[in-house]
């Protein structure tokens, strides 16, 4: 079984360099084009099921691929990005100006988050639960696309590569990039193997 984790296309928040978290904004004009280009990459048989975060930027990225392949989108709120609390809606420049200590600590260690953030472990385990629900719903030969968010994908990179919080600060998940996790011969979460991360296809 293959799980392809896909970060959403450029959102309006990405375009404006705004901290989004769970703020529900859709795609930018460029993001809409990227989502279409992503659908061009996939052919019939490449994907057998599609799941998505319930946030607009993820669902809108999934829609062209789902339409092309004739697949429904199963929506799961557990696939959301982390909640960033009082930072949501601020530009990154504003965050650095107003919260310099918290911002610096977070960028030195991805595990260290301000008290108003969803914790790293809460975020990681939430994505784990979503995957654990998805695995038994599909057959062993399934190829499952999961449209989600940069931070959500990084939690799985951290788990399957056993990376430290400091290590994870070196990684950036690109819009519309693919991250592949294989489950073979079992579908136990802990038996997953990361094959590649952040593959750019558009």
N, C-alpha and C positions, 0 to 999 in steps of 0.2 A: 504494500500500500504506500502511495506517495501523497504527502501533504505539501502543497505549494503555497507558502505564505506570501501574499502580495501586498505591498504597501500601496495605498491609494495614490491617485494622480495628484498633480498640484492643486491644492485647495485655495480658496480666497484668502485664508489665513496664512498659508505658505507664501503666497504672492506678496502679502503686506508685511511679512516677517513678524507675525503675531503669534503669541502662545495660545494654542487652541485647546489642547486637552480634550475634554468632552463637550466643548462648545460645538454646536451642530451647524456648521456652515458647509456649503456645497463646494463644487469645483470652480476654479477660475476658468477663463476662456481657454488658456493653454491646457489646463487639466482636462477639459472636455475633449480636446484634440488628442491628448496623451491616452486617455481611456479608449478612444477609437483605435489608435495605433496599436495599443496593447491587444485589443480583440483581433487585429490582423495577424498577430503572432501565433495565436492558437488556432489549431485545426480540429475538425471533428475527431474525437477519440483521445485528444490530448488531455481533456478534462472530463470526468464523469459526474461530478457534483460540485456545486458552488455554494459557499457559505460567506456571509458578510457581517461585519459590525453593523449595528443599526444606525450609525452616524452617516449623514448624507454623503460626505466625501468618499466613504468606502462603497456605499451602495451605488452611487453614480458611476464609480469606476468599474464596478462589477457588471453593470447593466448591458453595455455593448457586447461583452463576451458572452453573457448569458443568452442574449438575443441571438447572436450568431450561432451558438452551439445548441440552441433549443433547450436550455436547462433553466430550471427555476432557481431563484436565490433563496436560500434558507437564512433568515436573519437571526442573529444572536447578539444581544447586548453585552454578553461577557467578553466579546472580542473588541470592545472599545479601547481607545487610548486611555492612559492613566488620567485621573482627575488632578488638575494642577491648581485647584483652589483659587486664591486671590490673584494669581498670576494670569489666569485666563482672560483674554481680551487686551492684555498689555503687549506692546511690542517688546522684542528682546532687548532693545536699547533701554526702554523704560525699566525693565526688570533689573538690568545691570546697574542702572542708576539708583533705583529705589531699594534694591535688596542685594547689595554687592557681596556681602558675606555668604548669604545662602546660595547665590548664583555661583560664586567661586567654588564653594565646597561641592556642589552638585557636579560641576564640570571637572572636578578633580577625582570624584568618586561617584559613579552612577548610582550606587546604593544609598548614598546620603541625600535625603530629600527633606525639605522643610516640613514642619508639622502640618501645614495645610495641604500638602500633597497626599495623594494615595501612596502608601509605602511601596517600595520595590517588591517585597515579598507578596503583598496583597495583589499587586498587578500581575506578577508572574504566575501565581497560583490560580488567578482568575482565568488567564489564558490557558493554563493547564486543564482546568475543569472544562472549558469549552472544547478543547481537543479531545479530552477523554470521553465527552459525549458524542463527538463526531465519529470517532474511530469505529465503534460497534455498529453504527448506522450504515456502514458501507462495507462492501466486499473486499477481500484480500487484494484483488487486482485493481482496485479503485485508484483514480488519480483526482485528488480533491483540491480545488482552489479555495483558499481562504483569504478574502479581501479584508485587510485590517490596517494597522497603523505602525508607524516607525518604532515607537517605544514598545508596542506589544510584540513586535518581531524581535527586538533586541533582548527582551526578557527570555525568549526561547533560545536565542543565540547564546546568552549567558549560561543557561541551564545545560544545554547539550554540549557546549564546548568547555564547561566548567571554568568560566572566566570570572575574574574579580571585578569589583566595581570600578577600579582604576583601569583595568583592561577595557571595559566596555565603553569608557569615554572616548576611545580611539576609533570607534565604529560609528558610521552614519548610514542609515538605511535610506536609499534613494527612492524617489517617487516612482511607482510602477515596477520596482525591482522585484525579483523572485528569490525566495529562500526555500530550499527543498529539504524536507525531512522524510526519510524512509522508515517504514515500520515493517520489518521482515526478519524472522518468520512470525513474530507475534505482533499484536496490536496494543501491547502494554505501553503506556506513555513513557516509562523509564527506559524502554528498549529502543526508542527512536534514535536514529542516527542522522546527524546533520550532514548533508552531502555538499551543499554550497549555500552561500549567503550573498545577498545583494547583487544577484546577476541582473545586469541591465540588458533589456531586450528591445527597447525602442530608442 
